[in-house]
Amino acid sequence: MAERTVQIASRHGLHARPASLFTKAARDSGMVVTVTKGEKSGNAASILAVLSLGANCGDTVVLRTEGEGGEDVLERLAELLSTPDEELAE
């Protein structure tokens, strides 16, 4: 199992555009990725699951996946979450 802890950099937290980009990348990876904040966990490819975490700027989440290539997938997803809004727009 691959695991990565990431701090949310988006000033609006994991909402709207950052959440949409994150869930699309999780879906496109072809792997099952779980995202956890505190006691809440969900499928990283589900916009509803991600939004229900209520992750705000500065909060940390844990990403987990299993299988070959999991570290690479988590690296890409972690980069999205740790990138400020203004850099995502470019």
C-alpha positions as YAML, in Angstrom:
chain: A
units: angstrom
residues:
- id: 1
  name: MET
  ca: [0.00, 0.00, 0.00]
- id: 2
  name: ALA
  ca: [1.27, 3.44, -0.92]
- id: 3
  name: GLU
  ca: [0.39, 6.34, 1.35]
- id: 4
  name: ARG
  ca: [1.03, 10.07, 1.25]
- id: 5
  name: THR
  ca: [0.10, 12.88, 3.66]
- id: 6
  name: VAL
  ca: [-0.53, 16.22, 1.95]
- id: 7
  name: GLN
  ca: [-1.34, 19.73, 3.14]
- id: 8
  name: ILE
  ca: [-4.07, 21.50, 1.15]
- id: 9
  name: ALA
  ca: [-2.63, 24.65, -0.49]
- id: 10
  name: SER
  ca: [-5.77, 26.00, -2.19]
- id: 11
  name: ARG
  ca: [-6.89, 29.12, -0.34]
- id: 12
  name: HIS
  ca: [-10.50, 27.92, -0.70]
- id: 13
  name: GLY
  ca: [-9.67, 24.41, 0.46]
- id: 14
  name: LEU
  ca: [-10.62, 21.31, -1.45]
- id: 15
  name: HIS
  ca: [-13.73, 22.80, -3.07]
- id: 16
  name: ALA
  ca: [-15.00, 23.60, -6.57]
- id: 17
  name: ARG
  ca: [-12.19, 23.75, -9.12]
- id: 18
  name: PRO
  ca: [-9.38, 22.16, -7.05]
- id: 19
  name: ALA
  ca: [-11.68, 19.28, -6.08]
- id: 20
  name: SER
  ca: [-12.78, 18.81, -9.68]
- id: 21
  name: LEU
  ca: [-9.19, 18.68, -10.95]
- id: 22
  name: PHE
  ca: [-8.22, 16.29, -8.14]
- id: 23
  name: THR
  ca: [-11.12, 13.86, -8.69]
- id: 24
  name: LYS
  ca: [-10.56, 13.84, -12.46]
- id: 25
  name: ALA
  ca: [-6.88, 13.01, -11.96]
- id: 26
  name: ALA
  ca: [-7.81, 10.25, -9.51]
- id: 27
  name: ARG
  ca: [-10.32, 8.78, -12.00]
- id: 28
  name: ASP
  ca: [-7.87, 9.06, -14.89]
- id: 29
  name: SER
  ca: [-5.20, 7.18, -12.91]
- id: 30
  name: GLY
  ca: [-7.19, 3.95, -13.25]
- id: 31
  name: MET
  ca: [-6.44, 3.10, -9.61]
- id: 32
  name: VAL
  ca: [-8.65, 3.11, -6.54]
- id: 33
  name: VAL
  ca: [-7.41, 5.98, -4.39]
- id: 34
  name: THR
  ca: [-8.78, 6.72, -0.93]
- id: 35
  name: VAL
  ca: [-8.58, 10.20, 0.59]
- id: 36
  name: THR
  ca: [-8.94, 10.66, 4.36]
- id: 37
  name: LYS
  ca: [-9.30, 13.70, 6.60]
- id: 38
  name: GLY
  ca: [-9.64, 12.90, 10.27]
- id: 39
  name: GLU
  ca: [-12.28, 10.20, 10.66]
- id: 40
  name: LYS
  ca: [-13.80, 10.72, 7.19]
- id: 41
  name: SER
  ca: [-12.65, 8.72, 4.16]
- id: 42
  name: GLY
  ca: [-13.86, 8.42, 0.61]
- id: 43
  name: ASN
  ca: [-13.06, 7.51, -2.95]
- id: 44
  name: ALA
  ca: [-10.78, 10.21, -4.36]
- id: 45
  name: ALA
  ca: [-12.51, 9.86, -7.75]
- id: 46
  name: SER
  ca: [-15.87, 10.91, -6.28]
- id: 47
  name: ILE
  ca: [-16.52, 14.66, -6.17]
- id: 48
  name: LEU
  ca: [-19.19, 14.16, -3.48]
- id: 49
  name: ALA
  ca: [-16.84, 12.11, -1.29]
- id: 50
  name: VAL
  ca: [-14.06, 14.68, -1.66]
- id: 51
  name: LEU
  ca: [-16.30, 17.68, -0.96]
- id: 52
  name: SER
  ca: [-17.83, 15.94, 2.08]
- id: 53
  name: LEU
  ca: [-14.40, 15.87, 3.74]
- id: 54
  name: GLY
  ca: [-14.61, 19.62, 4.27]
- id: 55
  name: ALA
  ca: [-10.86, 20.03, 3.73]
- id: 56
  name: ASN
  ca: [-9.78, 23.65, 4.11]
- id: 57
  name: CYS
  ca: [-6.56, 25.47, 3.31]
- id: 58
  name: GLY
  ca: [-3.82, 24.20, 5.61]
- id: 59
  name: ASP
  ca: [-5.63, 20.97, 6.49]
- id: 60
  name: THR
  ca: [-3.87, 17.69, 5.88]
- id: 61
  name: VAL
  ca: [-5.31, 14.68, 4.09]
- id: 62
  name: VAL
  ca: [-3.97, 11.18, 3.63]
- id: 63
  name: LEU
  ca: [-3.99, 9.56, 0.19]
- id: 64
  name: ARG
  ca: [-3.80, 5.76, -0.11]
- id: 65
  name: THR
  ca: [-3.72, 3.33, -2.99]
- id: 66
  name: GLU
  ca: [-2.58, -0.21, -3.68]
- id: 67
  name: GLY
  ca: [-0.91, -1.78, -6.64]
- id: 68
  name: GLU
  ca: [1.95, -1.22, -8.99]
- id: 69
  name: GLY
  ca: [2.48, 2.42, -9.86]
- id: 70
  name: GLY
  ca: [0.71, 3.64, -6.73]
- id: 71
  name: GLU
  ca: [3.59, 5.86, -5.64]
- id: 72
  name: ASP
  ca: [3.56, 7.68, -9.00]
- id: 73
  name: VAL
  ca: [-0.19, 8.20, -8.84]
- id: 74
  name: LEU
  ca: [0.01, 9.58, -5.30]
- id: 75
  name: GLU
  ca: [2.85, 11.87, -6.33]
- id: 76
  name: ARG
  ca: [0.72, 13.43, -9.09]
- id: 77
  name: LEU
  ca: [-2.33, 13.77, -6.82]
- id: 78
  name: ALA
  ca: [-0.26, 15.23, -3.97]
- id: 79
  name: GLU
  ca: [1.17, 17.81, -6.35]
- id: 80
  name: LEU
  ca: [-2.35, 18.96, -7.27]
- id: 81
  name: LEU
  ca: [-3.35, 19.34, -3.62]
- id: 82
  name: SER
  ca: [-0.17, 21.15, -2.61]
- id: 83
  name: THR
  ca: [-0.33, 23.66, -5.47]
- id: 84
  name: PRO
  ca: [-1.89, 27.08, -4.69]
- id: 85
  name: ASP
  ca: [-4.98, 28.17, -6.67]
- id: 86
  name: GLU
  ca: [-3.18, 30.77, -8.73]
- id: 87
  name: GLU
  ca: [-0.70, 28.19, -10.01]
- id: 88
  name: LEU
  ca: [-3.49, 25.73, -10.96]
- id: 89
  name: ALA
  ca: [-5.00, 28.39, -13.22]
- id: 90
  name: GLU
  ca: [-1.90, 28.50, -15.41]
...
